[in-house]
Amino acid sequence: MDKQLTNIGIIRESRNDENRTPLVPEHIKKYKESNPNINFIIQPSNSRCFSDEEYELCGAKINENLNECSIIFGVKEIDPNILINNRTYLFFSHTFKINKQQKNIEKHKKDLLLSILNKKITLIDYENIRGKNGTRCLGFGRFAGIVGCYNTLNLLLKVLGKQSLASAYKINDYERLVLNLKNLYFPKTKILVTGDGRVAKGVIELLNLTNIKAVSKKDFLEKKFDQPIFCNLETKDYVTNNSSTNFNLEHFINNPQDYSSSALQYLKETDILISAHYWDPSSPKIFENEDLKVLQNLKIVGDITCDINGSVPTTIRSTTIEEPNYWIERYTLKEIDENNDGIAVMAVDNLPSELPRDSSTEFSEGIINEVLPFLLKEDDGRILNGTITTDGSFLEKYNYLNDYIRINE
């Protein structure tokens, strides 16, 4: 990366419901104190969780025009029409996950990639900025788990006919959200949490603050309880290698098509599923549509992964922060009016936006410590790993995307 680079931009988010920011004012101020040659230019926004004035007070410039910036940070997908030629962009593009069996790509992803290639943009996706051990360097996952768990427990109260809590986005503060939960007593129920990454850890963090007790996988299957409990399935617990009894996480990540779900025995004992695991379109579903016939206990699904028609068959659409839930008929998977005979689903696809200042601050810390030093100085491989395109072409590991956008036809 050019050491003479001085201007870093933060774009105004294209999505109306996105209020997070990749860099918070406090971190910009501290970074500028030790790096005075770096300027931060912020595109003005009325919806960002930190005001323009807060950025100005911390030494950033407010300007609609980001043409002077060589590097531009965002959070979610950017409108292709406003991308600037020959710049480096960092955001969650959601472009590299392709279902190779379907042989297609959603139009909005195709349009975004084509614009990026035509404008010779360097696209770096946060999700693939990983250290040498393959661990992601930053993410909003912890707060996705925290808010997703809170919303799911709130849905439980609704299903039980009890007084619901204030929505997380109305509380807009992690500490106050925790206080709300600590004062509650949840009745007997069995919760299954899938996953072992940041998202699942966020779920467990919140559950541990309630009267819901953690139990082992064995006890979850075999024992009866008179209190609410939860069990966490890690990746090795919910998938099985079709040709081997040994589980290797790296092999699973690289060859998800060689695995089958082994979660059904746990799901049969589950009242509430909180899906917090990473899913690749080639991975097995956590359960199949027909399995719902034997999952008679399952009443609520909090799908934090929120892959439509993906890992969790009950997720037939995403929901909004304002209207986070819907109900489906158990056997047809058709959406129905609120009905306790159906399955209640929480499937908000931008959960961290409900606690935008908290989640943005944690993410921003990751940018400052885990991204900028390697982006502006010497890369240890993490930035290269996250780079999808540069100078009008896909990097080699992402060349498969050419087939899906049909760039050569």
C-alpha positions as CSV (number, residue, x, y, z in Angstrom):
1,M,0.0,0.0,0.0
2,D,1.3,3.5,-0.9
3,K,3.0,5.0,2.2
4,Q,2.1,8.5,1.0
5,L,-1.6,7.7,1.5
6,T,-3.2,10.4,3.7
7,N,-7.0,10.4,3.1
8,I,-9.3,7.7,4.4
9,G,-13.0,8.1,3.9
10,I,-16.1,6.7,5.6
11,I,-19.1,6.4,3.2
12,R,-22.7,7.1,4.1
13,E,-24.5,3.8,4.2
14,S,-26.7,2.9,1.2
15,R,-29.2,0.9,3.3
16,N,-31.8,3.1,5.0
17,D,-31.9,0.8,8.1
18,E,-28.1,0.7,8.6
19,N,-26.9,3.1,11.3
20,R,-23.5,1.5,12.2
21,T,-20.1,2.9,11.3
22,P,-16.8,1.2,10.7
23,L,-14.8,3.8,12.7
24,V,-16.0,5.7,15.7
25,P,-14.9,9.3,16.5
26,E,-12.9,8.4,19.7
27,H,-10.7,5.9,17.8
28,I,-10.2,8.4,14.9
29,K,-9.0,11.0,17.4
30,K,-6.5,8.6,19.1
31,Y,-5.3,7.3,15.8
32,K,-4.6,10.8,14.4
33,E,-2.6,11.7,17.5
34,S,0.0,9.1,16.6
35,N,-0.5,9.3,12.8
36,P,-0.9,13.0,12.0
37,N,-0.4,12.5,8.3
38,I,-3.6,10.5,8.1
39,N,-6.8,12.5,7.4
40,F,-10.3,11.1,7.9
41,I,-13.1,12.4,5.6
42,I,-16.6,11.5,6.7
43,Q,-19.6,11.7,4.3
44,P,-22.4,13.4,6.2
45,S,-25.3,11.2,7.5
46,N,-28.4,11.8,9.5
47,S,-28.8,8.1,10.4
48,R,-25.3,7.2,11.5
49,C,-25.1,6.3,15.2
50,F,-22.5,9.0,15.8
51,S,-23.3,12.5,14.6
52,D,-21.3,14.6,12.1
53,E,-20.5,17.0,15.0
54,E,-19.0,14.2,17.0
55,Y,-16.6,13.3,14.2
56,E,-15.7,17.0,13.7
57,L,-14.8,17.4,17.4
58,C,-12.4,14.4,17.0
59,G,-10.6,16.0,14.1
60,A,-12.3,14.4,11.1
61,K,-13.6,16.4,8.2
62,I,-17.2,16.3,7.0
63,N,-17.5,16.3,3.2
64,E,-20.0,14.9,0.7
65,N,-17.2,14.4,-1.8
66,L,-14.9,11.5,-1.1
67,N,-12.9,11.8,-4.3
68,E,-9.7,12.7,-2.4
69,C,-9.8,9.4,-0.5
70,S,-7.8,6.5,-1.7
71,I,-9.3,4.2,0.9
72,I,-13.0,4.2,1.7
73,F,-14.6,2.2,4.6
74,G,-18.3,1.2,4.8
75,V,-20.3,-1.4,6.7
76,K,-22.7,-3.1,4.3
77,E,-23.1,-3.3,0.5
78,I,-22.6,-0.1,-1.4
79,D,-24.8,1.2,-4.2
80,P,-22.8,0.4,-7.4
81,N,-23.7,3.8,-8.9
82,I,-21.8,5.7,-6.3
83,L,-18.5,3.7,-6.3
84,I,-15.5,5.8,-7.3
85,N,-13.0,4.5,-9.9
86,N,-9.6,3.2,-8.8
87,R,-10.2,3.3,-5.1
88,T,-9.8,0.7,-2.3
89,Y,-13.1,-0.1,-0.6
90,L,-13.6,-2.2,2.6
91,F,-17.1,-3.4,3.5
92,F,-19.2,-6.6,3.9
93,S,-19.9,-7.3,0.3
94,H,-21.6,-10.7,0.7
95,T,-20.4,-11.5,-2.8
96,F,-18.1,-14.4,-2.4
97,K,-20.6,-16.9,-0.9
98,I,-22.1,-18.7,-3.9
99,N,-24.2,-21.8,-4.0
100,K,-22.3,-23.7,-6.7
101,Q,-25.1,-26.1,-7.2
102,Q,-27.5,-23.3,-8.2
103,K,-25.1,-22.0,-10.9
104,N,-26.3,-18.4,-10.4
105,I,-25.8,-15.3,-8.4
106,E,-28.4,-12.7,-7.1
107,K,-28.7,-9.8,-9.5
108,H,-27.7,-7.1,-6.9
109,K,-24.5,-9.0,-6.2
110,K,-23.7,-9.4,-9.9
111,D,-24.3,-5.7,-10.5
112,L,-22.0,-4.8,-7.6
113,L,-19.2,-7.0,-8.8
114,L,-19.5,-5.9,-12.4
115,S,-19.3,-2.2,-11.3
116,I,-16.3,-3.0,-9.0
117,L,-14.5,-4.7,-11.9
118,N,-15.3,-2.1,-14.5
119,K,-14.2,0.7,-12.2
120,K,-11.0,-1.1,-11.3
121,I,-11.7,-1.0,-7.6
122,T,-9.8,-3.0,-5.0
123,L,-12.5,-4.7,-2.9
124,I,-11.5,-6.0,0.5
125,D,-14.2,-7.9,2.3
126,Y,-14.0,-7.7,6.1
127,E,-15.3,-11.3,6.5
128,N,-12.1,-12.7,4.8
129,I,-9.5,-10.6,6.6
130,R,-8.1,-13.4,8.7
131,G,-4.9,-14.1,10.6
132,K,-2.5,-16.9,9.9
133,N,-4.6,-19.4,11.8
134,G,-7.6,-18.6,9.7
135,T,-9.4,-16.7,12.5
136,R,-11.4,-13.6,11.5
137,C,-9.7,-10.4,12.6
138,L,-12.9,-8.4,13.2
139,G,-16.6,-8.7,13.0
140,F,-20.0,-7.6,14.5
141,G,-20.7,-11.2,15.5
142,R,-20.7,-10.8,19.2
143,F,-23.4,-8.2,19.1
144,A,-25.4,-10.1,16.5
145,G,-25.4,-13.0,19.1
146,I,-26.3,-10.7,22.0
147,V,-29.2,-9.0,20.2
148,G,-30.4,-12.1,18.5
149,C,-30.5,-13.9,21.9
150,Y,-32.3,-11.0,23.5
151,N,-34.9,-10.9,20.6
152,T,-35.4,-14.6,20.9
153,L,-36.0,-14.5,24.6
154,N,-38.4,-11.6,24.0
155,L,-40.2,-13.8,21.5
156,L,-40.5,-16.5,24.1
157,L,-42.3,-14.0,26.4
158,K,-44.6,-13.2,23.6
159,V,-45.4,-16.8,22.8
160,L,-46.1,-17.4,26.5
161,G,-48.5,-14.5,26.6
162,K,-46.3,-12.5,29.0
163,Q,-45.3,-8.9,29.0
164,S,-42.6,-8.3,26.4
165,L,-39.4,-6.4,27.1
166,A,-38.6,-3.1,25.3
167,S,-37.0,-3.8,22.0
168,A,-33.2,-3.7,21.9
169,Y,-33.1,-0.8,19.4
170,K,-35.3,1.3,21.7
171,I,-33.0,0.6,24.7
172,N,-29.9,1.2,22.5
173,D,-27.5,0.4,25.3
174,Y,-25.9,-2.9,26.2
175,E,-25.8,-2.3,29.9
176,R,-29.4,-1.3,30.1
177,L,-30.4,-4.3,28.0
178,V,-28.6,-6.6,30.4
179,L,-30.4,-5.1,33.4
180,N,-33.7,-5.8,31.7
181,L,-32.9,-9.5,31.5
182,K,-31.4,-9.9,34.9
183,N,-34.8,-9.0,36.5
184,L,-36.6,-11.7,34.6
185,Y,-37.3,-15.3,35.6
186,F,-37.8,-17.6,32.6
187,P,-39.9,-20.7,33.0
188,K,-38.8,-24.3,32.2
189,T,-37.7,-24.6,28.6
190,K,-34.9,-26.3,26.6
191,I,-32.7,-24.0,24.3
192,L,-30.2,-25.3,21.7
193,V,-27.5,-22.9,20.6
194,T,-25.5,-23.9,17.5
195,G,-22.1,-22.5,16.7
196,D,-18.7,-21.8,18.2
197,G,-17.7,-18.5,16.8
198,R,-18.3,-14.8,17.8
199,V,-22.0,-15.0,17.3
200,A,-22.5,-18.1,19.5
201,K,-20.3,-16.7,22.2
202,G,-22.5,-13.5,22.2
203,V,-25.6,-15.7,22.6
204,I,-24.0,-17.6,25.5
205,E,-22.8,-14.4,27.1
206,L,-26.3,-13.2,27.4
207,L,-27.8,-16.5,28.4
208,N,-25.3,-16.7,31.2
209,L,-26.7,-13.5,32.7
210,T,-30.2,-15.1,33.0
211,N,-31.6,-17.9,35.2
212,I,-31.2,-20.2,32.2
213,K,-28.6,-22.9,33.1
214,A,-25.9,-24.3,30.8
215,V,-25.9,-28.2,30.6
216,S,-23.8,-30.7,28.8
217,K,-24.9,-32.4,25.6
218,K,-25.3,-35.7,27.3
219,D,-27.6,-34.2,30.0
220,F,-29.5,-32.2,27.4
221,L,-30.4,-35.5,25.7
222,E,-30.9,-37.7,28.7
223,K,-32.0,-35.8,31.8
224,K,-35.3,-34.1,32.8
225,F,-35.1,-30.6,34.2
226,D,-37.5,-28.4,36.2
227,Q,-35.8,-25.2,35.2
228,P,-34.8,-23.5,31.9
229,I,-31.6,-24.9,30.4
230,F,-29.5,-24.4,27.3
231,C,-26.9,-26.5,25.5
232,N,-24.3,-25.4,23.0
233,L,-23.4,-27.5,19.9
234,E,-20.0,-26.7,18.4
235,T,-19.4,-27.5,14.7
236,K,-18.0,-30.9,15.5
237,D,-21.3,-31.7,17.3
238,Y,-23.8,-30.8,14.6
239,V,-22.0,-32.1,11.4
240,T,-20.5,-35.5,10.5
241,N,-18.0,-36.4,7.9
242,N,-19.7,-38.8,5.4
243,S,-16.5,-40.9,4.9
244,S,-14.7,-40.6,8.3
245,T,-15.3,-40.7,12.0
246,N,-12.7,-38.0,12.6
247,F,-13.7,-34.4,12.5
248,N,-11.3,-31.7,11.1
249,L,-12.5,-28.2,11.1
250,E,-10.2,-27.0,8.3
251,H,-11.4,-30.0,6.2
252,F,-15.0,-29.1,6.9
253,I,-14.5,-25.4,5.9
254,N,-12.8,-26.4,2.7
255,N,-15.1,-29.4,1.9
256,P,-18.6,-28.7,3.4
257,Q,-20.3,-30.8,0.8
258,D,-18.7,-33.9,2.3
259,Y,-20.6,-33.5,5.6
260,S,-24.1,-34.2,6.9
261,S,-26.0,-32.8,9.8
262,S,-26.0,-34.7,13.0
263,A,-28.1,-32.3,15.0
264,L,-31.5,-34.1,14.8
265,Q,-31.1,-36.1,18.0
266,Y,-30.7,-32.8,19.9
267,L,-33.4,-30.9,18.0
268,K,-35.9,-33.5,19.0
269,E,-35.4,-32.4,22.6
270,T,-35.4,-28.7,21.7
271,D,-38.1,-26.1,22.4
272,I,-36.1,-23.1,21.2
273,L,-33.3,-23.2,18.5
274,I,-30.9,-20.3,18.4
275,S,-29.0,-20.7,15.2
276,A,-25.6,-19.0,15.6
277,H,-23.3,-21.1,13.4
278,Y,-21.5,-20.1,10.2
279,W,-23.1,-21.5,7.1
280,D,-21.8,-22.0,3.6
281,P,-24.3,-22.7,0.7
282,S,-22.5,-26.0,0.2
283,S,-22.9,-27.0,3.8
284,P,-25.6,-29.3,5.1
285,K,-28.7,-27.8,6.5
286,I,-29.0,-28.1,10.3
287,F,-32.3,-30.0,9.6
288,E,-34.5,-30.7,6.5
289,N,-38.1,-29.6,5.9
290,E,-39.4,-33.1,6.5
291,D,-37.7,-33.3,9.9
292,L,-40.2,-30.9,11.3
293,K,-42.7,-33.8,11.5
294,V,-40.6,-35.2,14.3
295,L,-39.6,-31.9,15.9
296,Q,-42.8,-31.6,17.8
297,N,-41.2,-29.7,20.7
298,L,-39.8,-27.0,18.5
299,K,-41.8,-23.8,19.0
300,I,-39.3,-21.0,18.4
301,V,-36.4,-20.4,16.1
302,G,-34.1,-17.5,16.5
303,D,-32.1,-17.6,13.3
304,I,-29.2,-15.2,13.8
305,T,-27.4,-16.7,10.7
306,C,-30.5,-15.6,8.7
307,D,-29.7,-17.3,5.4
308,I,-32.9,-17.3,3.5
309,N,-33.9,-20.9,2.5
310,G,-30.5,-21.9,3.9
311,S,-29.3,-23.7,7.0
312,V,-32.6,-23.4,8.8
313,P,-35.6,-24.3,6.7
314,T,-38.0,-22.2,8.8
315,T,-36.3,-19.0,7.6
316,I,-38.3,-18.3,4.6
317,R,-37.6,-14.5,4.7
318,S,-35.7,-12.0,6.8
319,T,-37.4,-9.7,9.2
320,T,-36.9,-6.1,10.2
321,I,-35.8,-4.5,13.5
322,E,-39.3,-3.0,14.0
323,E,-41.1,-6.3,13.1
324,P,-38.7,-9.0,14.1
325,N,-41.0,-12.1,14.1
326,Y,-43.3,-14.1,12.0
327,W,-45.1,-17.5,12.3
328,I,-45.0,-20.5,9.9
329,E,-47.2,-23.6,9.7
330,R,-45.1,-26.5,10.8
331,Y,-45.7,-28.9,7.9
332,T,-46.1,-26.6,4.9
333,L,-43.6,-23.9,6.0
334,K,-46.2,-21.3,4.8
335,E,-46.3,-18.0,6.7
336,I,-49.4,-17.7,8.9
337,D,-50.9,-15.2,11.4
338,E,-49.6,-15.3,14.9
339,N,-50.5,-18.8,16.1
340,N,-49.1,-20.9,19.0
341,D,-49.6,-24.1,17.0
342,G,-47.1,-22.8,14.5
343,I,-43.4,-22.1,14.8
344,A,-42.4,-18.5,15.7
345,V,-39.3,-17.3,13.8
346,M,-37.0,-14.3,14.6
347,A,-34.9,-13.6,11.5
348,V,-33.6,-10.0,11.7
349,D,-30.7,-9.7,9.2
350,N,-28.9,-6.7,10.8
351,L,-29.1,-7.4,14.5
352,P,-26.0,-5.4,15.6
353,S,-27.8,-2.2,14.3
354,E,-30.0,-2.5,17.3
355,L,-27.1,-1.6,19.5
356,P,-25.2,0.5,16.9
357,R,-22.9,2.5,19.2
358,D,-21.8,-0.5,21.2
359,S,-21.3,-2.7,18.2
360,S,-19.6,0.0,16.1
361,T,-17.1,0.8,18.9
362,E,-16.0,-2.9,19.2
363,F,-15.7,-3.2,15.4
364,S,-13.8,0.1,15.1
365,E,-11.3,-1.2,17.6
366,G,-10.7,-4.1,15.3
367,I,-10.1,-1.8,12.4
368,I,-7.6,0.3,14.3
369,N,-5.6,-2.6,15.7
370,E,-6.1,-5.5,13.2
371,V,-6.6,-3.8,9.8
372,L,-5.1,-0.3,9.5
373,P,-1.5,-1.3,10.5
374,F,-1.4,-4.0,7.8
375,L,-3.3,-2.0,5.2
376,L,-1.2,1.1,5.4
377,K,2.2,-0.5,6.2
378,E,3.3,-4.1,5.7
379,D,0.7,-6.8,5.2
380,D,1.2,-10.1,6.9
381,G,-1.2,-11.8,4.5
382,R,-4.5,-10.9,6.1
383,I,-5.3,-8.0,3.8
384,L,-4.4,-10.0,0.7
385,N,-6.6,-12.8,1.9
386,G,-9.6,-10.5,2.1
387,T,-8.9,-8.9,-1.3
388,I,-11.5,-10.1,-3.8
389,T,-10.7,-7.8,-6.8
390,T,-8.0,-5.4,-7.9
391,D,-7.3,-3.6,-11.2
392,G,-10.4,-5.0,-12.9
393,S,-9.8,-8.7,-12.1
394,F,-10.6,-11.2,-9.4
395,L,-7.7,-12.5,-7.3
396,E,-6.9,-16.1,-8.1
397,K,-8.8,-17.6,-5.1
398,Y,-12.0,-15.7,-6.2
399,N,-11.7,-16.5,-9.9
400,Y,-14.7,-18.8,-9.6
401,L,-16.9,-15.7,-9.4
402,N,-16.2,-15.1,-13.1
403,D,-18.5,-18.0,-13.9
404,Y,-21.3,-16.6,-11.9
405,I,-21.3,-13.1,-13.1
406,R,-20.7,-14.4,-16.7
407,I,-18.2,-11.6,-17.2
408,N,-16.6,-13.3,-20.2
409,E,-19.8,-14.0,-22.2
